[in-house]
Amino acid sequence: MDEAAKDLRALRFVADMTRKLAKMLSRTRYHMLVYFLEMTAVEAESLADAQDPKLTGSRKPPEPKN
């Protein structure tokens, strides 16, 4: 696997993990941290999409907030 593909996978992994952490923390009082994590996830996905826009349609949509 080339370096570019690894970078894209890493960005998408970061986005996925930060969303999961934000979801866990959303039940606590750390609302600013949750907001920061969600924005990090959005930025990571945006960067990955900008580098390889043809994969944009293959990823699942973000989960709705509770």
Sequence and secondary structure as in RCSB ss.txt:
>XXXX:A:sequence
MDEAAKDLRALRFVADMTRKLAKMLSRTRYHMLVYFLEMTAVEAESLADAQDPKLTGSRKPPEPKN
>XXXX:A:secstr
  HHHHHHHHHHHHHHHHHHHHHHHTTSS HHHHHHHHHHHHHHHHHHHHH GGGGGGS       
